[in-house]
């Protein structure tokens, strides 16, 4: 997790100054200077959901009942193959959620299936 | 922006359900973390970066039989389920009908840690692989046996095939240009960290 007060420190000429890692298992996601900083409001499910969905629940219902959070600081990655390691969830409406490829924690961001661009929330990753 | 890798390989894991395809790649680790959200939605694919002979290779790996553009296929059966082994030939036929003819294939007999429940001998696996002219390994996603090796082998075979083709098309002019790369993250057991079978 990166504190909001540290965000400006991470941005160098609109790019990520440091490498980006999973905050839980230290899997590397992005090398320095491979993503563009941008601000845009997007709602992501919380990484820790209090309520456990039952396996019989349909996906759409699970998606509706998730606890969410509004995020606005993102790293934009134009080509998904820029990532060193990353996982993609199945599609929910018009997005796929991004998760750590190693420990599968997430979402750390989302992939917009229309623009084919990825957005990683600064708050949900570690900058080292 | 310039490409930050040398090759991109699309790989598929196919085989009957329950053979551990998901486990080989997608570790649903509810025991370790609260990932109920992701395990309910399900994982589509992963992108992994490995290094082979100084070349940076991106692997896009998924477990759905979506063959378009696939360059490598892992055919997976469960050594404790005879039926999953018998079905390999159906999967091969499916590949022949749908995938590109020169797709690189490999046969994996998974769950080899469950030797006491074994229904398919290693010899039968080897024999089938010989029959199809493909490589074979017994793997255990649970005990981290050969999973990483299998992926490196498949990636390496695809790379060799591509380079051979490139050499035919553009004979080397002598003098390789080497690109400075950061030391790659050691390929530790990311492919074999599955703890759930």
HADDOCK unambig.tbl for C-alpha pairs under 7 A between the chains (distance, minus, plus):
assign (segid A and resid 48 and name CA) (segid B and resid 34 and name CA) 6.36 0.50 0.50
assign (segid A and resid 52 and name CA) (segid B and resid 36 and name CA) 6.52 0.50 0.50
assign (segid A and resid 55 and name CA) (segid B and resid 40 and name CA) 6.89 0.50 0.50
assign (segid A and resid 59 and name CA) (segid B and resid 40 and name CA) 6.95 0.50 0.50
assign (segid A and resid 59 and name CA) (segid B and resid 41 and name CA) 6.15 0.50 0.50
assign (segid A and resid 81 and name CA) (segid B and resid 58 and name CA) 6.99 0.50 0.50
assign (segid A and resid 82 and name CA) (segid B and resid 4 and name CA) 6.90 0.50 0.50
assign (segid A and resid 84 and name CA) (segid B and resid 48 and name CA) 6.04 0.50 0.50
assign (segid A and resid 84 and name CA) (segid B and resid 49 and name CA) 5.22 0.50 0.50
assign (segid A and resid 85 and name CA) (segid B and resid 47 and name CA) 5.33 0.50 0.50
assign (segid A and resid 85 and name CA) (segid B and resid 48 and name CA) 4.64 0.50 0.50
assign (segid A and resid 85 and name CA) (segid B and resid 49 and name CA) 6.18 0.50 0.50
assign (segid A and resid 86 and name CA) (segid B and resid 46 and name CA) 5.77 0.50 0.50
assign (segid A and resid 86 and name CA) (segid B and resid 47 and name CA) 5.31 0.50 0.50
assign (segid A and resid 86 and name CA) (segid B and resid 48 and name CA) 6.89 0.50 0.50
assign (segid A and resid 87 and name CA) (segid B and resid 45 and name CA) 5.99 0.50 0.50
assign (segid A and resid 87 and name CA) (segid B and resid 46 and name CA) 4.21 0.50 0.50
assign (segid A and resid 87 and name CA) (segid B and resid 47 and name CA) 6.26 0.50 0.50
assign (segid A and resid 88 and name CA) (segid B and resid 43 and name CA) 5.88 0.50 0.50
assign (segid A and resid 88 and name CA) (segid B and resid 44 and name CA) 5.53 0.50 0.50
assign (segid A and resid 88 and name CA) (segid B and resid 45 and name CA) 5.42 0.50 0.50
assign (segid A and resid 88 and name CA) (segid B and resid 46 and name CA) 6.01 0.50 0.50
assign (segid A and resid 89 and name CA) (segid B and resid 38 and name CA) 6.95 0.50 0.50
assign (segid A and resid 89 and name CA) (segid B and resid 41 and name CA) 6.60 0.50 0.50
assign (segid A and resid 89 and name CA) (segid B and resid 42 and name CA) 5.64 0.50 0.50
assign (segid A and resid 89 and name CA) (segid B and resid 43 and name CA) 4.03 0.50 0.50
assign (segid A and resid 89 and name CA) (segid B and resid 44 and name CA) 5.00 0.50 0.50
assign (segid A and resid 90 and name CA) (segid B and resid 41 and name CA) 6.18 0.50 0.50
assign (segid A and resid 90 and name CA) (segid B and resid 42 and name CA) 5.57 0.50 0.50
assign (segid A and resid 90 and name CA) (segid B and resid 43 and name CA) 5.34 0.50 0.50
assign (segid A and resid 90 and name CA) (segid B and resid 44 and name CA) 4.78 0.50 0.50
assign (segid A and resid 101 and name CA) (segid B and resid 46 and name CA) 6.33 0.50 0.50
assign (segid A and resid 102 and name CA) (segid B and resid 190 and name CA) 6.19 0.50 0.50
assign (segid A and resid 105 and name CA) (segid B and resid 35 and name CA) 6.11 0.50 0.50
